[in-house]
């Protein structure tokens, strides 16, 4: 497994190598993570919690 740091190595780069004809892709987990993080971030802003990025 390679580290995708979104600077020198992006998810797009990795997917373009890994996905071939007939491959199946599931993005549900990524969408779920994004939704959860955005909700947590909104709550943190509301209650003045610190978010470390």
C-alpha positions as CSV (number, residue, x, y, z in Angstrom):
1,X,0.0,0.0,0.0
2,X,1.3,3.4,-0.9
3,X,0.8,6.6,1.0
4,X,-1.3,9.2,-0.8
5,X,-0.4,12.6,0.5
6,X,-2.4,14.7,-2.0
7,X,0.7,16.7,-2.8
8,X,3.2,14.6,-4.7
9,X,1.0,11.5,-4.9
10,X,-2.8,12.0,-5.4
11,X,-5.7,9.7,-5.4
12,X,-6.3,10.5,-9.1
13,X,-2.8,9.3,-9.9
14,X,-3.3,6.0,-8.0
15,X,-6.7,5.4,-9.5
16,X,-5.5,6.0,-13.1
17,X,-3.0,3.2,-12.6
18,X,-5.2,0.8,-10.7
19,X,-8.5,1.0,-12.5
20,X,-8.7,-1.2,-15.6
21,X,-11.6,-2.2,-17.8
22,X,-14.1,-4.2,-15.8
23,X,-12.9,-2.8,-12.5
24,X,-15.5,-1.9,-9.9
25,X,-15.2,1.2,-7.7
26,X,-17.0,2.0,-4.5
27,X,-16.9,5.6,-3.3
28,X,-19.5,5.3,-0.6
29,X,-16.9,5.2,2.2
30,X,-15.3,8.4,1.0
31,X,-18.6,10.2,0.7
32,X,-19.6,9.0,4.2
33,X,-16.3,10.2,5.6
34,X,-16.6,13.6,4.0
35,X,-20.2,14.0,5.3
36,X,-19.2,13.1,8.8
37,X,-16.2,15.4,8.8
38,X,-18.2,18.3,7.5
39,X,-20.8,17.8,10.3
40,X,-18.1,17.6,13.0
41,X,-16.5,20.7,11.6
42,X,-19.8,22.7,11.7
43,X,-20.4,21.5,15.3
44,X,-16.8,22.4,16.3
45,X,-17.2,25.9,14.8
46,X,-20.5,26.4,16.7
47,X,-19.0,25.4,20.0
48,X,-15.6,27.0,19.4
49,X,-13.7,23.7,19.5
50,X,-10.3,23.5,17.9
51,X,-9.9,21.5,14.8
52,X,-6.4,20.3,13.9
53,X,-5.8,19.7,10.1
